[in-house]
Structure formats: C-alpha cells, structure tokens
Amino acid sequence: MNWQEFELELVRRRDAGRPVQFWWRDDDAAAVRPEAKRLLELASSSRVPVSLAVVPAVAEPALFRVLHDDVTVLQHGTDHRNRAAPGDKKTEYPGAEPLHAALARVSAGFGRLRELAGGRFFPVLAPPWNRVREDLLEKLPAIGIRGVSMYGPCASAEPAPGLRQVNAHVDIVAWRQGNRFIGEGEALRLALKGLSVEAPLGWLTHHAVHDAGAWDFLERLFTMRGPRWLSIAEVFSYTAPAHG
C-alpha cells in the first residue's frame, strides 16, 4: 500500500460518514536526549498531541521542563526491568512475582510521575513490552490508575471495574529486524487493518531507536489532511458511534 491508496481510503470513509481519528503514543521516555528533543519538536510543529510513556524510576526532572502543551505523560511501568523467567516473553510483571510487590512498584512509579509531571500526567499505565499480568489490572484503580494501554486488539474495553483499555495498533519499529523502520507499505497496511476496529487508530513509536525512515514517515503522516488527531483524554473517553 502507498500513500495515495491510503489517503483515498480515508476519503472514502469520510464520505461514508466515518471520519478517521488517530492518536499517538511514544514509549521509553526518560531524559532530554537529541531523539527526545526531535520528537517534541515534531509534535509541536505538527500540532499533533503525543502521549509520552515515561519510565518513572529513571525519569530525569529536566525532561518535564521541556514538555509543551501537546504532550501528555503516561506511566511506562516503573523501572522497565525484565523480570520474566528465562525463556519466557519479556515483562516487568511476571506471574511468579508476589502480587503485592508488583502493585507496590506500580504505585511508587505512579507517585513519582504525578509529582514530576503535575497536570501533564494522565493516569494510564502503558506496561513495558505491552504485557501485564491480569490479576494486577483489577488492583490498579485503587492506586489511582484509570486506564491501561498495550498493543494490538483489546479483549475487553474494560478489563477490570473502573479501568479502561485502549491499545495502539501500528508499531513502526521492526524489533526483530535490527530495530529498523518497518517500511511505509507495512505501516500503512497495518493502519488500514486497524481502521476496521471501532476505535481511534493508535500509532506507537519509540523515539530512541528511530532511524531516518521512521522519522521521514512520521513527518509525512502528520501532514495528511483528513484524520483528526485526538488527545489521550479524548481517546480514553471515546464512545463508538451507534449504527442505526
């Protein structure tokens, strides 16, 4: 798929009364590095809201001093440490760990980000590697977390009472192929597939590993006319339109 084909599909959806809505999440933020500065400048110049998933334990206070009005802070785990058993998929929250220990770690991260980010903090957990144990989810509202964001289709929009789930649909990094950009065609194909879901389409980026192709793609994406870019507050309050 190319840009022209993708844009034609968005026009068809708009003309059919189904305008497209996008949102943007960027993971692994912690410090003011050149890549982070580039991301923030791109969001500002494009006027596209970005939800910055910050790792609380290693977050530097200087990062929060350079955030602008188009940036919202989410919680990216606590320390981004892989605690999975050898051979298991990476996760900060393995099932073998005592639940109270995992919850205490999330709570500590929540408190630190709320202090550092202030009003920019939106109480959503975006767990590292997009994995979190299910029994932890039902405990999150008690410590102030109101949402969770991972990757791929959602099994439920409310995985636990008082907890909303909104996932991203397009990760532009090919992690198993040297952390390179997945390519324009693949990114647009995944986006088209994600548009079939009755929810805003979520784009997932990781500024620290972007190559030139990834940055070029985002710059082109943000110039598209038609899609409306939602803030994280709009995304988590979204209600699918009724079909008569």
C-alpha positions in Angstrom: 0.0 0.0 0.0 1.2 3.5 -0.8 0.2 7.0 0.5 -2.2 7.7 -2.4 -4.1 4.5 -1.8 -4.2 5.1 1.9 -5.5 8.6 1.5 -8.2 7.5 -0.9 -9.4 5.0 1.7 -9.6 7.8 4.3 -11.6 9.9 1.9 -14.0 7.1 1.3 -14.5 6.6 5.0 -15.1 10.3 5.5 -17.6 10.5 2.6 -19.4 7.5 4.2 -19.8 9.4 7.4 -16.9 7.5 9.2 -14.2 10.2 9.6 -10.9 8.7 10.8 -9.4 9.5 14.2 -5.8 8.9 15.1 -3.8 9.1 18.3 -0.1 8.8 19.1 1.8 7.1 21.9 5.6 7.1 22.2 7.3 4.7 24.7 10.5 4.6 26.7 11.0 8.3 27.5 13.3 9.2 30.4 15.7 12.0 29.6 16.2 15.0 27.3 18.3 13.4 24.6 18.5 14.5 20.9 15.9 12.0 19.9 13.5 13.1 22.5 14.0 16.8 21.5 13.3 15.8 17.9 10.1 14.1 18.9 8.9 17.0 20.9 9.8 19.5 18.1 7.9 17.3 15.6 4.8 17.2 17.8 4.9 20.9 18.3 5.5 21.9 14.7 2.8 19.4 13.5 0.4 20.3 16.4 -0.2 16.6 16.9 -0.8 15.5 20.6 1.6 12.9 21.8 1.2 10.7 24.8 4.7 10.2 26.2 5.1 6.9 28.1 7.8 7.7 30.7 9.8 5.2 32.8 9.3 6.6 36.4 12.4 5.2 38.1 14.9 6.7 35.6 12.9 9.8 34.6 15.1 13.0 34.8 13.4 16.1 36.1 14.8 18.1 33.2 12.5 16.1 30.8 9.4 17.6 32.3 10.7 21.1 32.0 10.8 20.9 28.2 7.3 19.4 27.6 4.9 21.6 25.7 1.1 21.8 25.6 0.7 19.0 23.0 2.4 16.5 25.4 0.7 14.3 28.0 2.7 11.9 30.3 1.7 8.2 30.8 3.3 5.7 33.1 5.6 3.2 31.4 5.9 0.6 34.2 8.3 1.6 36.9 11.9 0.6 36.1 11.5 -1.2 32.7 13.3 -4.2 34.1 12.6 -7.6 32.6 11.6 -10.0 35.4 10.4 -12.8 33.2 11.9 -16.3 33.8 14.5 -17.4 31.3 12.8 -18.4 28.0 9.6 -16.5 28.8 8.4 -13.4 27.0 9.7 -10.2 28.5 7.6 -8.5 31.2 8.1 -6.3 34.2 5.2 -8.1 35.9 5.7 -11.9 35.8 3.0 -14.1 37.3 5.6 -15.7 39.7 6.2 -12.4 41.5 4.0 -11.7 44.6 1.1 -9.5 43.5 1.7 -7.0 46.3 5.3 -6.5 45.2 4.2 -5.7 41.6 1.5 -3.4 42.8 3.9 -1.5 45.2 6.2 -1.0 42.3 3.4 0.4 40.1 2.2 2.7 42.9 5.7 4.0 43.5 6.1 4.9 39.9 2.6 6.5 39.8 3.6 8.7 42.7 6.9 9.8 41.2 5.3 10.7 37.8 2.5 12.6 39.4 5.0 14.7 41.3 7.3 15.3 38.3 4.7 15.8 35.6 2.0 17.5 37.6 -1.0 18.4 35.4 0.5 16.7 32.3 0.2 13.3 33.9 -2.7 11.2 32.7 -3.3 8.1 34.9 -2.7 5.4 32.3 -0.3 2.5 32.6 1.5 1.5 29.4 3.4 -1.5 30.6 6.9 -2.3 29.1 6.8 -4.8 26.4 3.0 -4.3 26.3 2.4 -7.1 28.9 0.9 -7.1 32.3 -0.5 -9.9 34.5 -4.3 -10.0 34.6 -4.6 -10.1 38.4 -2.7 -6.8 38.6 -5.2 -5.0 36.4 -8.1 -5.1 38.9 -5.9 -3.6 41.6 -4.8 -0.5 39.5 -7.9 1.7 40.1 -7.3 1.5 43.9 -3.9 3.4 43.5 -5.3 5.9 41.1 -4.7 4.4 37.6 -7.8 4.7 35.4 -6.5 3.2 32.1 -4.1 0.8 30.5 -2.7 0.9 27.0 -0.9 -2.0 25.3 -0.6 -3.2 21.7 -3.0 -5.0 19.3 -6.6 -5.9 19.7 -8.3 -5.4 23.0 -10.0 -8.4 24.5 -12.2 -6.0 26.5 -12.6 -2.2 26.7 -12.9 -2.6 30.5 -10.6 -5.4 31.7 -11.4 -4.6 35.3 -14.0 -2.4 37.0 -13.0 1.2 36.8 -10.2 0.5 34.3 -10.4 1.4 30.6 -8.2 -0.2 28.0 -7.2 1.5 24.7 -4.4 -0.1 22.7 -2.1 1.1 19.9 -2.5 -0.6 16.5 0.7 0.3 14.5 4.2 -0.1 15.9 6.5 1.5 13.3 9.6 -0.4 14.6 10.7 -3.8 13.3 12.1 -5.1 16.6 13.2 -8.5 15.2 15.0 -6.9 12.2 17.5 -4.7 13.9 15.0 -2.1 15.3 14.7 -0.6 11.8 11.6 1.2 10.4 9.0 -1.4 9.3 8.6 0.4 5.9 6.0 2.7 4.5 3.9 -0.1 2.9 3.8 -2.2 6.0 2.9 0.7 8.3 0.1 1.8 6.1 -1.1 -1.8 5.7 -1.3 -2.2 9.5 -3.1 1.2 9.7 -5.7 0.1 7.2 -6.2 -3.1 9.2 -6.5 -1.1 12.4 -9.2 1.1 10.9 -11.6 -1.9 10.9 -11.8 -1.5 14.7 -14.5 0.8 16.2 -11.9 2.9 18.0 -9.4 5.6 17.2 -6.3 4.2 15.5 -3.3 4.3 17.7 0.2 4.8 16.3 3.1 3.5 18.5 6.6 5.0 18.3 9.9 4.6 20.2 11.9 7.8 19.6 15.2 6.4 21.0 15.6 3.8 18.2 14.1 5.7 15.2 16.1 5.6 12.0 15.8 8.1 9.2 13.0 6.2 7.6 10.9 6.3 10.7 11.3 10.0 11.2 10.5 10.6 7.5 7.4 8.5 7.7 6.1 10.4 10.8 6.7 13.8 9.1 4.7 12.6 6.1 2.0 11.1 8.3 1.5 14.3 10.2 0.9 16.4 7.1 -2.1 14.3 6.0 -5.3 16.2 5.7 -8.5 14.5 7.0 -7.6 12.4 10.0 -8.2 14.1 13.4 -5.6 13.6 16.0 -7.0 13.0 19.4 -5.6 13.8 22.8 -5.2 11.0 25.3 -8.1 12.3 27.3 -10.3 12.2 24.2 -9.1 8.7 23.4 -10.0 7.3 26.8 -13.4 9.0 26.8 -14.2 7.8 23.3 -17.5 6.1 22.7 -18.1 4.4 19.4 -21.0 5.9 17.4 -24.2 4.0 17.3 -25.2 2.4 14.0 -28.8 2.6 13.0 
